[in-house]
Amino acid sequence: MQEDHLKALLACHLFDGMQRSKVENLFSGEQCHLFRYNRGALIAFRGDVYTNLWILVEGRIAAEFQDFSGKVLKVETLKTSEAVASSILFAPENNLPVNLSAETDVVICSIPRPQVIRLLQQEERFLTNFLRDSGLRLTILAEKLRLVQFATITEKIAGYLLEQADTQGTDSPLLPLTKEALAEIFGVTRPSLSREFSQFCTRGILSQTGRQIHILKREKLEAVLEKN
């Protein structure tokens, strides 16, 4: 395995807190394999059985859903050092719910499920990281489903911020996700999301410092949703 691919694995949050030597030993044998795909290639189809844990060590993958009319909806973009569908690996029906395609040239590290089970049994840190990753993915999916009721990005931001304020019990909530992750949830680009936040700040509805959001005019956010 190339050094840059090993570094990408070490950067994967599934291996947070683990010693480099243990990760190196994991990939020193013949259990794990690297698979390469050219840009534009279809990597897997919706419904394919997912028996190995995939970790992206180079490139970007688009996870998309296509309905019977041919309309394509991008669910998320997976980037270097991210795990693919970790929560599906041990599901009763472990079939991929989306199509996966290569947005760039891609290299995937494939770890067989028995090897993953051994890691979960032997490495408490890996177990904790794996459970956290699965939980985060379910949280993001639930938030996406909740935000379907809102038509525009303005409504989605307003609904999300009010939900966070109520959950955290303060009008100065700390965003639990990065703007990049929020853009994925809202189904918009990162620049579009930043522009909307800037407009809220310009109008005096919000102020922000990093991930800390201060809701200055809650009634204005609520009014956005009342128009929905």
Summary of the structure (lengths in Angstrom):
residues: 228
radius of gyration: 19.8
end to end distance: 52.3
largest distance: 59.9
contacts: 634
relative contact order: 0.12
helix: 45%
strand: 24%
